Amino acid sequence: MRFDIITIFPGFFAGIFEHGIVRRAQAEGLVSIGVHDLRNFTHDRHRTVDDRPFGGGEGMVLKPEPLAGALEALGVGTKVRDQKEPAHGNATPIVILLSAQGKPFTQAVARELAKVERVVLVCGRYEGVDERINELYCDMELSIGDYVLSGGELAAAVVVDTVMRLVPGVLGNEASGEFESFGVADTEIGTDEEGVPRSQHGSGGLLDYPQFTRPPEFRGLAAPQVLMNGDHQQIRRWRRRQQLRKTLRNRPDLLEQATLSDEDRRTLEELRNEGAK
């Protein structure tokens, strides 16, 4: 899989992709990342990438000409499909504008992006990007949260990390990308390991359950005994209850779309009666 990032601060990414899973994925040839300096596509001696917004207002807006030049150099045509020769392979890329006005970036979106061969990420700055770039070149506009960043560079790093770990072969255990917070529904899970408690089967987007490890007691707090008794059925039930408890407490909005069994609904009613404490 190939990621291309267009930014006015290419140095931002100098170290961020040189650690952990992202570094290993690149070293093994599973993922490649190209960072492109938007100023290289300007044509004036000041390398100008921004200008004042039409209609007045605070701040500056990224100009369309350098962004169009950068995208076309990467083989991106406009939406009328004047497709250029791709700069890296023959795959037509998905072009994403990172913006506070975009639709939410979720694990479900990440799973869809992990199926494509190339993703081009356009990092907004200042007051944003000339909207004509969005209309002419971009396939989607994404926001990583309901807050405003100084630019799209942090958002680009989040998207790359989230999507990359879902690419086949990147994680050492393929189940790691399925059995976790915002996990897929039971029918969509493609991996399993016999004998291991899978309380997240059918989770359909709930948060993960709390985890514990050695020592059994730490500063007066003991790990739950149920996790150490070897009874996988009890462990499944405990983990599922804790999963529902944490989702109810921290992200109750997720319950509206979650895939819940009758037992889950009974458990939620009990937790609500307890105050989810």
Backbone bond lengths (Angstrom), bond angles and torsions (degrees), N, CA, C in turn:
res aa  C-N    CA-C-N  psi(-1)  N-CA   C-N-CA  omega(-1)  CA-C   N-CA-C  phi
1 M - - - 1.455 - - 1.519 109.02 -
2 R 1.331 115.64 144.24 1.463 121.66 -177.35 1.528 110.88 -120.16
3 F 1.351 115.73 131.24 1.455 122.18 172.02 1.529 108.29 -114.37
4 D 1.331 116.82 133.58 1.457 121.84 171.16 1.519 107.58 -121.15
5 I 1.334 115.77 131.72 1.465 121.37 -177.11 1.522 108.78 -119.17
6 I 1.322 116.49 126.40 1.464 122.61 177.03 1.518 108.08 -104.30
7 T 1.331 117.20 123.59 1.452 121.72 -171.56 1.523 110.82 -152.80
8 I 1.327 117.28 157.45 1.464 119.59 171.97 1.528 110.88 -92.65
9 F 1.332 117.06 -2.92 1.460 121.78 178.87 1.531 110.51 -127.03
10 P 1.325 118.09 69.39 1.472 119.43 -178.34 1.525 113.07 -61.57
11 G 1.335 116.94 -28.03 1.455 119.55 179.77 1.518 113.47 -65.69
12 F 1.325 116.95 -18.39 1.460 121.02 178.06 1.524 111.11 -56.78
13 F 1.326 116.72 -34.38 1.464 121.33 -173.56 1.530 112.88 -92.99
14 A 1.352 116.95 6.11 1.471 120.12 -173.54 1.525 112.53 -56.84
15 G 1.316 118.30 -38.84 1.455 119.60 -177.28 1.507 114.59 -114.98
16 I 1.325 116.72 -13.96 1.460 119.42 -170.11 1.534 113.13 -68.67
17 F 1.335 117.31 -26.56 1.463 120.69 -179.89 1.530 112.07 -102.91
18 E 1.322 117.09 18.46 1.466 120.88 -176.64 1.518 112.60 -108.04
19 H 1.324 116.29 21.56 1.456 119.76 -177.42 1.530 110.72 -136.75
20 G 1.329 114.70 154.48 1.458 121.85 169.63 1.520 115.26 59.16
21 I 1.331 114.40 -141.22 1.464 121.56 -173.85 1.523 111.79 -64.23
22 V 1.344 117.28 -36.45 1.460 119.74 -179.22 1.524 110.62 -63.25
23 R 1.321 116.52 -43.01 1.471 120.11 178.76 1.520 110.62 -63.43
24 R 1.346 116.93 -45.35 1.463 119.76 -178.89 1.525 111.31 -63.99
25 A 1.317 117.03 -40.60 1.465 120.07 -179.51 1.527 111.18 -61.75
26 Q 1.332 116.17 -38.60 1.463 119.50 177.57 1.529 111.12 -70.28
27 A 1.323 116.65 -42.18 1.456 120.84 -179.31 1.525 111.64 -62.51
28 E 1.327 116.82 -32.64 1.461 121.04 -179.18 1.519 112.70 -89.44
29 G 1.328 117.28 2.20 1.456 121.03 176.85 1.513 114.99 75.38
30 L 1.328 117.57 14.70 1.459 120.92 179.94 1.528 111.43 -82.65
31 V 1.328 115.80 -28.52 1.460 122.53 -178.43 1.522 108.36 -138.80
32 S 1.330 117.19 140.93 1.459 121.10 170.94 1.525 108.59 -127.88
33 I 1.339 115.92 146.23 1.460 122.01 -175.96 1.520 109.01 -130.66
34 G 1.321 116.21 124.98 1.457 121.72 175.15 1.517 109.84 -114.67
35 V 1.342 116.62 132.62 1.461 121.84 178.55 1.526 108.07 -113.78
36 H 1.327 117.18 126.76 1.463 122.44 -171.35 1.523 110.10 -121.89
37 D 1.328 115.33 126.00 1.455 122.58 -178.62 1.528 109.62 -78.27
38 L 1.330 116.78 116.56 1.456 120.56 -178.62 1.518 112.18 -59.97
39 R 1.324 118.27 -30.01 1.457 121.09 -177.89 1.533 111.94 -66.72
40 N 1.319 117.72 -19.03 1.465 120.61 177.13 1.525 112.06 -70.41
41 F 1.315 116.75 -9.24 1.469 120.74 -177.90 1.531 111.65 -112.34
42 T 1.329 115.87 20.35 1.460 121.32 173.60 1.531 108.87 -95.89
43 H 1.341 116.37 166.19 1.472 120.11 -175.50 1.525 112.10 -133.49
44 D 1.325 117.49 22.15 1.466 120.13 174.34 1.521 108.86 -122.48
45 R 1.313 116.71 161.00 1.470 119.61 -173.16 1.526 112.62 -67.76
46 H 1.326 117.68 -19.04 1.463 120.65 177.98 1.531 112.52 -90.67
47 R 1.315 117.07 -2.52 1.471 123.14 179.43 1.533 110.06 53.57
48 T 1.313 115.70 52.41 1.461 122.70 -173.61 1.531 111.45 -76.35
49 V 1.317 116.14 127.65 1.472 120.65 179.83 1.523 112.50 -115.25
50 D 1.344 117.84 -7.32 1.458 119.74 -175.14 1.522 111.38 -136.17
51 D 1.328 115.07 166.19 1.462 121.03 178.28 1.527 108.01 -157.40
52 R 1.336 116.30 169.90 1.453 121.34 -178.93 1.530 110.63 -69.69
53 P 1.323 117.55 147.47 1.468 119.89 -179.40 1.525 112.10 -75.19
54 F 1.314 116.62 139.44 1.460 120.77 170.23 1.525 108.63 -60.36
55 G 1.330 115.76 142.19 1.455 119.77 178.98 1.507 113.68 88.67
56 G 1.344 116.60 -5.27 1.455 120.22 178.80 1.512 112.65 84.27
57 G 1.303 114.98 177.23 1.462 120.41 -178.96 1.505 111.73 121.54
58 E 1.323 115.20 171.75 1.451 121.26 -177.10 1.525 111.28 -77.94
59 G 1.322 115.00 156.17 1.457 120.89 170.77 1.513 114.51 78.16
60 M 1.333 113.01 -171.98 1.457 122.19 -177.63 1.525 108.97 -126.86
61 V 1.342 114.86 162.86 1.464 121.50 -178.51 1.522 108.87 -124.82
62 L 1.329 117.37 138.31 1.464 120.55 176.95 1.525 109.67 -66.19
63 K 1.329 114.97 129.86 1.464 122.03 -176.22 1.529 111.26 -71.13
64 P 1.327 117.63 152.27 1.464 119.62 -178.14 1.530 114.70 -75.51
65 E 1.347 117.41 -33.28 1.475 118.53 -172.92 1.538 113.70 -61.16
66 P 1.350 119.85 -49.63 1.472 118.41 178.90 1.526 112.97 -62.77
67 L 1.337 116.35 -38.80 1.462 119.08 179.78 1.519 111.54 -65.72
68 A 1.327 116.92 -40.93 1.468 120.03 176.86 1.518 110.74 -62.39
69 G 1.344 116.01 -41.64 1.466 119.62 179.08 1.515 112.16 -62.69
70 A 1.339 116.38 -41.76 1.465 119.99 -179.92 1.526 111.31 -66.23
71 L 1.321 116.51 -43.49 1.456 120.37 -179.73 1.521 111.60 -65.17
72 E 1.313 116.78 -42.81 1.464 119.87 -179.07 1.527 111.24 -68.58
73 A 1.339 117.39 -31.24 1.461 120.22 175.09 1.527 111.60 -65.52
74 L 1.321 116.04 -24.31 1.463 121.08 177.39 1.526 112.42 -91.12
75 G 1.343 115.72 6.26 1.452 119.18 177.29 1.503 113.98 86.07
76 V 1.337 117.38 16.88 1.456 121.17 179.86 1.519 109.30 -91.91
77 G 1.325 116.44 122.12 1.454 121.03 174.03 1.510 110.65 -94.90
78 T 1.315 117.08 170.96 1.456 120.06 176.42 1.524 108.96 -72.62
79 K 1.315 116.14 174.09 1.457 120.35 -176.74 1.524 112.87 -69.02
80 V 1.331 117.45 -9.65 1.458 118.68 172.70 1.527 109.95 -83.95
81 R 1.383 113.07 3.17 1.461 121.76 171.99 1.524 114.65 67.05
82 D 1.340 114.64 47.13 1.460 118.29 165.77 1.526 106.80 -85.37
83 Q 1.320 114.64 63.88 1.457 121.65 -170.71 1.532 111.52 -64.26
84 K 1.338 114.87 129.77 1.452 122.03 176.83 1.529 109.62 -85.83
85 E 1.316 114.87 171.76 1.462 119.71 174.73 1.523 108.04 -71.51
86 P 1.326 119.50 119.17 1.461 120.57 -177.50 1.521 112.08 -57.55
87 A 1.333 115.30 140.28 1.463 120.21 -178.52 1.522 111.46 -76.30
88 H 1.316 118.16 -24.07 1.470 121.75 -177.76 1.519 108.45 -134.99
89 G 1.311 116.94 95.21 1.455 120.78 -179.64 1.514 111.59 76.54
90 N 1.313 115.60 -172.61 1.460 120.97 -174.67 1.523 113.57 -105.07
91 A 1.341 117.58 1.94 1.458 120.03 -175.48 1.528 110.82 -76.11
92 T 1.318 116.09 132.63 1.460 121.10 173.63 1.520 108.55 -73.12
93 P 1.326 118.44 124.55 1.466 119.45 -174.93 1.518 113.38 -80.91
94 I 1.317 115.12 157.15 1.457 122.94 165.49 1.524 106.26 -89.47
95 V 1.321 117.53 124.95 1.463 121.78 -177.42 1.523 109.33 -103.89
96 I 1.335 115.56 126.19 1.465 121.68 -175.15 1.519 109.58 -122.52
97 L 1.325 115.54 127.03 1.456 121.55 171.65 1.522 108.05 -94.42
98 L 1.331 116.56 122.75 1.458 121.49 178.99 1.526 108.47 -89.73
99 S 1.328 116.01 119.87 1.449 120.75 -168.94 1.515 110.49 -157.74
100 A 1.332 116.66 148.56 1.465 120.75 176.33 1.525 111.74 -66.34
101 Q 1.338 116.57 -16.24 1.467 120.31 179.22 1.528 112.90 -90.09
102 G 1.328 117.20 0.40 1.451 120.54 -175.40 1.521 113.77 -78.25
103 K 1.330 115.24 168.82 1.459 119.66 174.51 1.524 108.79 -73.27
104 P 1.326 118.58 155.84 1.458 120.41 -175.11 1.529 112.37 -63.12
105 F 1.328 115.40 136.02 1.458 121.82 172.19 1.516 108.24 -83.40
106 T 1.318 117.08 118.12 1.457 122.76 -176.42 1.525 109.94 -124.51
107 Q 1.316 115.49 171.97 1.456 120.02 176.62 1.522 110.92 -62.49
108 A 1.318 117.18 -33.77 1.471 120.30 177.56 1.525 110.75 -64.48
109 V 1.325 117.49 -41.64 1.464 120.63 176.36 1.525 109.98 -63.95
110 A 1.321 116.43 -41.75 1.470 120.40 179.03 1.525 111.39 -60.11
111 R 1.332 117.09 -40.26 1.468 119.67 179.45 1.520 111.13 -63.43
112 E 1.326 117.10 -37.54 1.467 119.90 177.98 1.525 111.15 -68.16
113 L 1.323 117.10 -41.93 1.459 120.36 -179.96 1.530 111.77 -66.10
114 A 1.326 116.88 -30.79 1.463 120.21 -179.58 1.521 112.06 -66.52
115 K 1.334 117.89 -12.65 1.463 121.52 -179.80 1.529 112.50 -87.23
116 V 1.334 118.51 -11.60 1.460 120.89 -177.03 1.519 110.16 -97.25
117 E 1.320 116.27 162.88 1.459 120.63 -175.60 1.522 113.46 -87.50
118 R 1.334 116.90 -31.91 1.467 119.94 -176.45 1.527 110.53 -138.06
119 V 1.338 114.60 137.35 1.464 121.91 175.66 1.522 107.84 -129.72
120 V 1.332 116.17 127.65 1.461 121.77 174.63 1.514 108.09 -107.98
121 L 1.342 116.35 125.87 1.459 122.50 -177.60 1.523 109.66 -111.09
122 V 1.314 116.55 122.51 1.461 122.45 179.02 1.521 107.86 -101.27
123 C 1.334 116.57 117.21 1.460 121.28 -177.84 1.526 110.07 -88.50
124 G 1.311 116.18 113.94 1.449 120.17 175.21 1.519 111.29 -70.59
125 R 1.326 116.95 162.83 1.469 123.69 176.96 1.507 109.23 -151.25
126 Y 1.326 115.64 168.21 1.459 121.70 176.49 1.537 110.26 54.98
127 E 1.349 116.88 -128.93 1.462 120.08 179.33 1.524 112.30 -86.79
128 G 1.328 116.88 1.51 1.456 119.82 177.47 1.512 112.80 128.12
129 V 1.316 114.47 -161.82 1.464 123.77 -174.95 1.522 108.38 -117.18
130 D 1.327 117.02 141.66 1.469 120.48 174.72 1.535 108.89 -50.49
131 E 1.327 116.67 123.25 1.456 121.85 -172.08 1.523 113.12 -59.28
132 R 1.318 117.79 -21.68 1.466 119.64 -180.00 1.517 112.07 -65.85
133 I 1.343 117.28 -28.20 1.465 120.27 174.69 1.521 109.56 -65.33
134 N 1.315 116.39 -42.93 1.462 120.94 177.64 1.523 110.45 -60.46
135 E 1.316 116.72 -46.49 1.462 121.01 -176.91 1.522 113.17 -69.29
136 L 1.326 116.32 -35.97 1.468 119.74 -174.75 1.525 114.04 -85.82
137 Y 1.331 117.34 -35.23 1.464 119.57 -167.91 1.528 115.58 -120.04
138 C 1.315 118.47 -26.29 1.463 120.04 -167.49 1.529 112.11 -91.92
139 D 1.325 114.73 139.82 1.467 121.06 178.03 1.516 112.04 -88.37
140 M 1.316 116.68 -26.19 1.461 120.20 177.81 1.517 109.81 -157.95
141 E 1.323 114.60 158.49 1.459 123.10 177.68 1.520 106.50 -120.39
142 L 1.334 117.07 122.86 1.460 121.04 -173.91 1.521 111.79 -121.74
143 S 1.335 114.69 144.78 1.459 122.76 172.27 1.522 107.90 -123.17
144 I 1.336 117.30 138.56 1.467 119.02 179.43 1.520 112.43 -89.92
145 G 1.332 118.40 1.31 1.460 119.47 176.79 1.510 112.04 170.71
146 D 1.307 115.08 167.83 1.459 121.11 -178.31 1.520 110.68 -85.30
147 Y 1.316 115.77 65.37 1.455 123.61 176.51 1.519 106.54 -157.69
148 V 1.326 116.56 169.02 1.465 120.53 -175.24 1.525 109.14 -114.66
149 L 1.340 116.02 125.28 1.458 122.79 175.16 1.523 109.71 -96.32
150 S 1.337 116.03 165.16 1.466 120.03 175.88 1.520 111.49 -68.93
151 G 1.302 117.58 -23.53 1.455 121.50 179.89 1.511 110.76 -170.34
152 G 1.325 115.96 177.46 1.454 120.88 -174.70 1.513 115.22 -85.61
153 E 1.350 117.27 1.77 1.460 119.19 -175.99 1.531 112.79 -64.61
154 L 1.325 116.83 -46.53 1.469 119.06 177.04 1.523 110.72 -61.57
155 A 1.325 116.39 -40.70 1.465 120.03 178.87 1.524 111.02 -63.31
156 A 1.337 117.14 -40.08 1.467 120.46 178.65 1.521 110.96 -61.31
157 A 1.334 116.82 -42.06 1.462 120.38 178.77 1.524 110.93 -63.09
158 V 1.327 116.93 -39.23 1.466 121.16 178.23 1.525 110.43 -63.44
159 V 1.326 116.77 -46.06 1.464 120.67 -178.94 1.530 110.24 -62.70
160 V 1.332 117.46 -46.18 1.465 120.52 -179.45 1.524 110.52 -59.54
161 D 1.322 117.40 -48.35 1.462 120.69 -177.58 1.525 111.41 -62.90
162 T 1.331 116.43 -44.25 1.466 120.48 -177.05 1.520 112.18 -66.76
163 V 1.326 116.49 -44.07 1.467 120.80 -178.11 1.517 110.80 -73.25
164 M 1.329 116.32 -44.00 1.460 120.86 -175.67 1.524 112.96 -57.45
165 R 1.330 117.38 -38.36 1.465 119.83 -176.78 1.526 112.16 -71.17
166 L 1.338 117.77 -10.98 1.456 121.70 176.58 1.530 112.79 -95.00
167 V 1.333 116.41 -4.23 1.463 120.45 177.56 1.534 108.66 -72.09
168 P 1.333 119.18 130.30 1.470 120.96 -178.55 1.520 112.21 -52.34
169 G 1.335 115.84 131.58 1.453 121.58 177.06 1.511 114.51 95.37
170 V 1.332 117.92 -16.63 1.462 120.21 -176.60 1.532 111.16 -71.22
171 L 1.330 117.47 -46.08 1.453 120.87 177.81 1.523 110.00 -85.31
172 G 1.311 116.49 143.60 1.453 119.46 -179.60 1.509 112.76 -62.56
173 N 1.331 116.79 -35.92 1.457 122.84 178.21 1.519 107.53 -116.51
174 E 1.321 117.72 114.26 1.464 121.08 -175.94 1.533 112.18 -59.47
175 A 1.339 117.29 -27.32 1.465 119.85 179.96 1.514 111.97 -68.79
176 S 1.344 117.66 -19.43 1.456 120.47 -177.43 1.521 111.87 -60.62
177 G 1.315 117.25 -29.25 1.452 120.70 -179.74 1.513 113.70 -84.95
178 E 1.326 116.79 -4.25 1.460 120.50 -177.71 1.516 112.08 -112.00
179 F 1.342 116.99 -39.32 1.459 121.27 -177.44 1.524 109.25 -96.06
180 E 1.335 117.17 77.88 1.455 121.82 -179.52 1.518 108.54 -161.77
181 S 1.334 117.67 180.00 1.459 120.61 178.65 1.513 110.66 -52.40
182 F 1.344 115.60 140.86 1.461 123.05 -178.30 1.526 111.19 63.94
183 G 1.346 117.46 24.93 1.450 121.27 -179.54 1.520 112.29 -60.96
184 V 1.323 115.41 159.29 1.461 120.97 -178.36 1.527 110.28 -75.97
185 A 1.312 115.03 168.99 1.462 120.34 177.74 1.523 110.66 -69.95
186 D 1.319 116.36 161.75 1.464 122.84 -176.73 1.522 112.18 -53.70
187 T 1.336 116.90 -41.10 1.460 120.72 -176.84 1.520 112.70 -68.33
188 E 1.336 117.35 -17.73 1.463 120.71 -178.20 1.513 112.96 -97.01
189 I 1.328 117.86 -7.57 1.461 120.83 -177.40 1.521 109.39 -76.90
190 G 1.330 115.42 125.09 1.454 119.70 -175.16 1.508 114.28 -101.80
191 T 1.337 117.69 -6.36 1.454 120.31 -178.47 1.512 109.38 -129.33
192 D 1.320 116.14 154.44 1.454 121.29 176.81 1.523 107.46 -157.57
193 E 1.309 115.09 163.15 1.452 120.27 179.24 1.511 108.00 -136.35
194 E 1.296 116.58 115.13 1.462 120.69 -172.65 1.517 111.05 -62.12
195 G 1.323 115.25 135.00 1.454 120.32 176.44 1.507 114.98 90.79
196 V 1.329 118.30 -9.10 1.461 120.72 -179.89 1.517 108.90 -96.77
197 P 1.343 118.41 131.59 1.470 120.00 -179.05 1.523 111.19 -62.96
198 R 1.317 118.18 121.21 1.457 122.95 -179.48 1.521 109.46 -114.71
199 S 1.307 118.03 75.43 1.457 119.89 -177.43 1.510 111.33 -69.86
200 Q 1.317 117.83 -13.45 1.453 119.31 -176.44 1.518 113.10 -90.06
201 H 1.312 118.80 0.67 1.458 119.02 174.16 1.520 108.83 -56.08
202 G 1.291 117.02 128.44 1.444 121.74 -179.34 1.513 114.11 76.01
203 S 1.348 118.47 14.13 1.462 120.63 -176.52 1.517 111.71 -64.43
204 G 1.305 117.59 -34.95 1.448 121.83 174.06 1.517 114.48 56.29
205 G 1.340 118.25 31.38 1.447 120.52 173.41 1.517 115.92 112.19
206 L 1.327 119.18 9.23 1.464 120.34 176.68 1.525 110.73 -75.26
207 L 1.322 115.29 166.50 1.462 119.89 174.59 1.528 110.03 -73.71
208 D 1.313 115.03 161.22 1.457 121.03 179.91 1.530 109.94 -73.57
209 Y 1.318 115.22 161.99 1.458 120.61 176.49 1.535 109.80 -83.99
210 P 1.342 119.01 160.88 1.469 120.82 178.19 1.521 110.99 -68.92
211 Q 1.328 115.16 148.12 1.468 121.82 -178.20 1.525 110.73 -113.10
212 F 1.341 116.24 150.30 1.458 122.46 178.48 1.527 108.91 -137.81
213 T 1.331 116.73 153.23 1.460 121.28 175.47 1.531 108.55 -146.65
214 R 1.319 117.81 -174.77 1.455 121.87 -178.75 1.532 110.47 -68.37
215 P 1.343 116.78 146.91 1.475 129.73 6.22 1.528 111.76 -81.59
216 P 1.332 117.53 161.29 1.464 120.69 -179.92 1.526 112.81 -61.54
217 E 1.353 117.02 -30.00 1.460 120.23 177.74 1.522 109.36 -128.11
218 F 1.327 115.98 136.04 1.462 120.73 -179.30 1.519 108.95 -138.85
219 R 1.346 115.33 115.69 1.465 122.92 178.01 1.529 112.62 50.45
220 G 1.314 113.77 44.99 1.460 119.67 175.53 1.514 115.22 87.04
221 L 1.330 117.93 -4.41 1.459 121.13 179.29 1.523 109.03 -108.85
222 A 1.330 115.73 126.36 1.463 120.97 -179.44 1.523 110.42 -96.56
223 A 1.317 115.89 144.31 1.464 120.07 171.90 1.526 108.29 -68.14
224 P 1.332 118.66 149.09 1.477 120.71 -179.01 1.521 111.98 -56.87
225 Q 1.314 115.58 129.04 1.455 120.76 -177.52 1.520 111.79 -61.75
226 V 1.342 116.78 -31.68 1.457 120.53 -176.87 1.529 111.49 -59.58
227 L 1.325 117.62 -28.12 1.465 120.45 -178.46 1.521 112.76 -76.64
228 M 1.321 115.96 -10.80 1.472 119.11 -175.57 1.519 112.68 -114.90
229 N 1.349 117.24 6.66 1.471 118.22 -175.93 1.524 113.15 -93.72
230 G 1.349 117.26 -4.52 1.457 120.54 176.24 1.511 115.61 79.32
231 D 1.319 117.83 0.56 1.468 121.33 179.55 1.527 108.78 -89.14
232 H 1.316 116.60 101.23 1.458 120.97 -174.40 1.525 113.42 -65.21
233 Q 1.325 116.83 -31.06 1.454 119.50 178.73 1.529 110.43 -67.08
234 Q 1.321 116.54 -43.17 1.459 120.24 176.89 1.528 111.07 -64.51
235 I 1.332 115.46 -39.40 1.466 119.63 179.78 1.528 110.24 -63.56
236 R 1.330 116.26 -42.25 1.464 119.69 177.74 1.523 111.34 -58.18
237 R 1.342 116.03 -48.41 1.461 120.30 -177.71 1.530 110.76 -63.55
238 W 1.352 116.33 -43.66 1.470 119.85 179.80 1.530 110.78 -62.06
239 R 1.323 115.67 -47.07 1.471 118.99 -178.11 1.524 111.15 -63.48
240 R 1.319 116.94 -40.64 1.461 119.27 179.69 1.528 110.84 -63.74
241 R 1.327 116.42 -41.28 1.461 119.92 178.95 1.534 110.56 -63.11
242 Q 1.346 115.54 -42.59 1.465 118.83 179.83 1.531 111.77 -67.83
243 Q 1.301 115.65 -33.67 1.462 120.78 176.59 1.531 110.38 -62.40
244 L 1.312 115.62 -46.30 1.464 120.60 178.01 1.528 110.91 -66.21
245 R 1.316 117.04 -39.21 1.460 121.16 179.47 1.534 110.74 -61.89
246 K 1.336 116.43 -47.84 1.464 119.93 -177.47 1.529 111.30 -66.98
247 T 1.331 116.63 -38.70 1.460 119.44 178.45 1.526 110.95 -65.90
248 L 1.332 117.09 -42.32 1.457 121.51 178.17 1.527 111.01 -61.53
249 R 1.316 116.53 -38.60 1.460 120.56 -177.34 1.533 112.32 -76.73
250 N 1.350 116.71 -45.25 1.467 120.08 -170.96 1.528 114.87 -99.53
251 R 1.334 117.35 -32.74 1.463 120.19 -177.15 1.523 110.98 -141.19
252 P 1.330 117.99 63.97 1.466 119.38 -178.08 1.518 113.04 -60.15
253 D 1.333 116.95 -22.55 1.468 119.45 178.99 1.513 112.25 -61.98
254 L 1.346 117.60 -27.89 1.459 121.06 -179.38 1.525 112.39 -67.38
255 L 1.318 117.02 -25.00 1.455 120.78 -177.39 1.530 112.05 -66.77
256 E 1.329 116.32 -23.28 1.463 119.51 -178.29 1.526 111.80 -65.45
257 Q 1.335 117.14 -32.05 1.458 120.88 -177.88 1.529 112.96 -108.60
258 A 1.306 117.65 -1.67 1.466 120.78 -175.35 1.520 111.55 -70.67
259 T 1.330 115.25 151.62 1.464 121.82 174.78 1.525 107.75 -87.97
260 L 1.331 116.87 107.67 1.457 121.63 -173.29 1.527 111.17 -118.06
261 S 1.326 114.74 140.20 1.464 120.31 174.87 1.524 109.31 -87.09
262 D 1.319 116.54 172.03 1.461 120.23 176.01 1.526 110.44 -61.40
263 E 1.337 115.79 -37.68 1.467 119.48 178.03 1.523 110.63 -64.81
264 D 1.341 116.82 -39.93 1.465 120.57 176.88 1.526 110.72 -58.57
265 R 1.325 116.47 -44.00 1.465 120.31 -178.31 1.531 111.33 -65.57
266 R 1.324 116.11 -37.23 1.464 119.08 177.01 1.531 110.27 -66.12
267 T 1.335 115.56 -40.84 1.463 119.97 178.12 1.522 111.42 -63.17
268 L 1.319 116.75 -42.48 1.465 120.53 178.16 1.522 111.47 -61.64
269 E 1.313 116.51 -39.69 1.469 119.80 178.51 1.513 110.47 -63.73
270 E 1.331 117.05 -40.37 1.455 121.03 176.72 1.530 110.87 -63.09
271 L 1.334 116.36 -43.63 1.456 120.94 -179.31 1.521 111.55 -65.11
272 R 1.319 116.41 -38.77 1.467 119.57 177.74 1.519 110.56 -65.24
273 N 1.307 116.06 -38.68 1.471 120.15 178.01 1.514 111.37 -66.34
274 E 1.326 116.07 -31.12 1.469 120.65 177.83 1.525 111.70 -81.65
275 G 1.320 116.37 -9.31 1.468 119.63 -174.20 1.491 112.93 81.14
276 A 1.356 117.84 16.29 1.474 123.62 179.65 1.520 111.79 51.19
277 K 1.342 115.72 40.23 1.470 119.89 -178.96 1.517 110.76 -91.53
